[in-house]
Amino acid sequence: MKIGLTYDLKEDYLELGYSKEDVAEFDTEETISGIENSLKELNFQVDRIGRFHELNKRIVSGEKWDMVFNICEGIHGISREAQVPALLEAYNIPYVFSDPLVLTLTLHKGMAKRVVRDAGIPTAEFYVVEELEEIESIKFGFPMFAKPVAEGTGKGVSELSKIENRYQLTSTCRLLLEKYKQPVLVEKYLPGREFTVGIVGTGKNSKVVGMMEVNFKGDTNIYSFESKDNYEELVEYSSVEKKMYSQCAEVALAAWKSLGCRDGGRIDIRFDEENVANFIEVNPLAGLNHIHSDLPILCRLNGIPYRELIKMIVNSAIERHGTKKFENLDLV
């Protein structure tokens, strides 16, 4: 079975002059090689394709794949993560991970929270600020938490994100609006413990494969761009006790299904002042570096090797597309 591999390579964009923060969500050569090697060990014929523009050229030239393993993040726009899946759907090419609707919906954290809230799943009160004067419409009290509405990997999250008063709210929203050129998600601050939950599968076949608690070293308790980039010094991950595991799993699975996510990813959970597990956000294109990314780390903490994680993700995609289409492949 021939499987294409689409990705945005961090090194390529750094050479073009993008900053380290600009390309924070993109993948390194180490990550691409790890995925490629795992797929080869699972008896796939792997074809490295690269970013959207390369995929487009090769499709137009007549090339074909049985399936595409897509981890492209995209560079421009609120629908940037949906661009590769939309192109693949236009040419009826099967692919791994979520569809264009899900990837656009979940990149906009405010829209995702609306769906989750309407499904009856706990999530912090929030307001999407598009212009600075709109902060006057926020009705819930301090403390608050602010971040860009459509960034990942902790981009735009810092010590300034936790807001204690009106002055901080105005200054932080102004800073984020000007720097990221997108709305700001302002939420009621959740003071409790934080967890990230790994999920594999689609719909009724979705299951939690592991989770870990995010413990902060020092004075901070904010999972920021800096702390994620320097997690070995600033963050400690730990396994989760049974009661907390059950609560987090219930909320995470409900959110995953309500949003329509597919094949594999992560849900972030934080507890409120009443010790209720709340949905924070979802990552349906979770990082897959076998050493540093949260999903492989939490799987490792729960006894699941990296290749097994890749195998479960691909199995989910194959089942979605119908086993008859890939009847000569024995992965299960």
N, C-alpha and C positions, 0 to 999 in steps of 0.2 A: 504494500500500500504506500503510495507516494503522498507525503504530507509536506505542505509548504509551511515556512516559518516566517511570519511577518513581525517586525519589531522596529523601534526607533533606537538607534545606537547612540548612546550618550557621547562617545568620543567624537563621532562625526559632527555633532552639533557644536561641541566645544571648539573644534577647529574652525567652525564658521563664525565664531565670535559670540555665541550665546554664553550666558553666565552659568555658574554652577547651580544657582537656584532655578534658572530657566529650564534646565534639563534634569531637574531633580527626579522627575517621574520616569525618565528614560532608562534604558537598560545598558549595562556594561557588556563588554565582550565576554567576561567571565559568566554572566548570567545566560547569554545566548548559547555559549558553548555547553553550559550545564544542561539546558533544556534539550539542545540538539543531541548530546551524548545519551541522555536518558531515553529520548525517542528512538534512537538507533538501537539501544539495548532492548527496547520493546519491539524490535524487528520492523520499524518503519524505515522507508527510504526517505531521508530528510533533504529538502531543498531549501536553502536559505534564500529568502526573497528580499527582506528588508522593509523599508518604509512604504507608505501609500503610493508614492509616485513610481517606485520600482514595480510594485504589484500592478498598477494600472498599465504600465508599459508592457509587462509580460503577458497580462491577460489579452490586451489588444493584439499582441503578436501571435496569439493562438495557443499559448501554453496552458496546461491544465494540471490540476492536482485532485486527488481523491478527497482531501480535506486540508484546511489551513488552520494551523495553530497560531492564533492571532493575539499578540500582546502589544500592538501599536497603541500609543497614548495620544498621538497627534500633537500638533503644535499650535494651531489657530482655532479659536471659536469655542462656543459652549457645546458644540456637537463634535468636538475633535476626536473623542474616543469612538464615535459611531461611524467615522468615515470609512474605515476599512471594512467593517461588517456590512455597511450599506452597499459598497462596491461588490463585495462577494455575493450578496443576495441578488443584486442586479444580474449577475452572471450565473446564478443558481449553483454556487460553489459552497459545499458544506464547510463549516468552520467551528472552532472551539470557542467557548465563552459566550457572553450575553449578546443580545441583538441590539440594533441601533436605538430602538425606543428605550430600552433599559439603560444603555450606556449614556444617553443624553439626559434622561430623567435623573439618574443617580449622580451624575457629575454636578448637577445643580442641587446642592444640599437642601435648599429650601423646598423645592418641589418634592424631593424624596421624603422629607419629613412630613409634608402634607399628606402624601399617600399613606405613610406609616401611621400617622395620627388618625386618619380617617378609617384605618383598619382596626383601630382600638388598641394599638400598641403604644406603650408609654414612651414619650419623647419630651424633652424639655420645651417649655414655652419658647416661642421664637418670633422674630420679625425680620423680614428681608428689607434692608435699607438700600434704596437705589439712589437717593439724593440726601444730602446731609440734613436738610430741614425735616426729613421724615422721622428723625429720632424722637421728635416730640410726640409721635403717635405710639411709641412703645409704652405699654401699660403695666408690664410686670416690673418688679423691683430689682434692686441691686442685691448681690453682685450679679454681673452679666459676663458673657463670654462672646467675643467677636472674632470672625475670621472671614476670608474671602469665600464667596458662595460656591465657587467652582474651581478650587485648586485641590491638589493632593499632596501627599508626602509631607504634610505639616507646613506647606508654603503659606506664609502670611500669619502663622501662629507663633506668638512669642510671649514674653512676660507682659507685654502691653495688652494681650488679648483678654486677660482677666480684668474686669472693669468694676470699680467700686463707687463711682460717682458720675455726675453729669459731665463734669469737665473731661474726665478720662474717656467717657463715651464719645463725646464730640471729637476729641483729638485722635482717638484710635480709628474711628470711622472715617474721618477726613484722610488720615494716612493711608488706610487700606483702599479707599475709593480712588485716591490719586495714584497710588503705586500699581494696583492690579487692574484698574479700568473695568471693574465689574462690581455688582452689588455686594454688600456685606451682610452676612448672616449673624444676627445678634440673638443669643439664646440666654435663657435663665441659667445661671451657673450651677453645675452639678458638683457637689462637694465630695462625693463618695469615691469608692474604689473604681479603678478602670480595668477593663478586660478587652481582649480582642479574640474573636471566635472564628475558627476556620470551618468552612462549609464546603462540601462537595456534593454535586448532584443538581437535579432540576425538579421543581414541583414536588410531587409526592415522594419522589426518590431522593430528595435532599436529606442530608444528614450532617451532624456536627462531627468533625474528625479530630477536633481538639481545640483547646483554648489556653490562654495564658493571662496572668495578671501582669499589668504594667506597673512596676514599682519604681518610683523616682528617687534618685540619690540626691542628697543635699536638700536645699530649701524649696526647689521648684516642684510642682506637681502638674506641669503642663507638658503634654506630648507635642512638642514644637518641632519645627524644621531642624533646629539646632540639636535637640535631643535625639531625634531620629537619625541624624547624620553622624552623631557621636554617641550612639546608644551604648557602646561598651563601657564608656566612662560615666554616662549620665543616667542610664536606665538599667534596671535589673528585671528580668522576666522570670516568673515562677509559675509552677503548676497550680491548679485551682481545687479547693476543697469541694466536697460533694454537693453541699447545699448551694453554694455560689454557682457551681457548674450547672446545676439543674435550672436555676433562675436565668442565667445568661443564655443557655441553650434554647430555652423556651422563647425568649424574646428574639434572639437572633434568627432562629428558624422561621418564626412568624413574619419577621421583617423581610427575610430573603424570599419567601414565597409571595408575600403581598406585592413586592416590587418586581417579581418575575425574573429574578436572576437565575443564571444557568451555569452548570458545570463545576464552578469552583470560585472561591473568593473569601472575603472577610467581612465581618460585621463588628463594629466597635460599640462597646457597651460601657455605660458609667452609671453608678448608683446615685440616687438623689438623697436629700436629707431625711427622707422617711425609709431609706434602705430599699427602695424599689429600683429594679434594673431598668434603665432607659436606653433606647436606641440613640446612638450619636450619629453614625453614618455608616455607609457600606462601601466597600471597594470590590466591584465586580471584575476588575482587572488587577488583582493583587500582585505585588512584587513576587518574583519567583527565583531570586538569587538563592542558591542552595545554602549559603552561609548566613547572609545578613538580613534577608527579608522575613517579615513577621510570619507569613503563612508557613513557609518551610520550618522556621524556628519552632512554632507552636506544634507543628506535626512531629518534629523531632522530640520535643518534650513529652509528647504523647505516644512515642514508640513507632511512628510512621516514617520510614526512610523516604528520602527525596524522590527516588524513582517510583516508589509506590504512590506518592502523591500525584505525580505526572500521569501515571497509569490510571488512577481513579478519575482524574479530570478528563482524560481522553475517552475512557469508557463511557462516561456520562454523555459526551458529545456523540459518540457512536450510537448509543442507545436512542438518543433523540432523533437521529437521522435514519434509524431503522437498521437492525443488524443484517438484514438481507443485502443491503448495499455494500457491506464490508464482510461478507460471509467467510472470506478466506483469512480473515485476521482473527487470531485467537488471543485476546488480551484478558478476557474475564477470568 
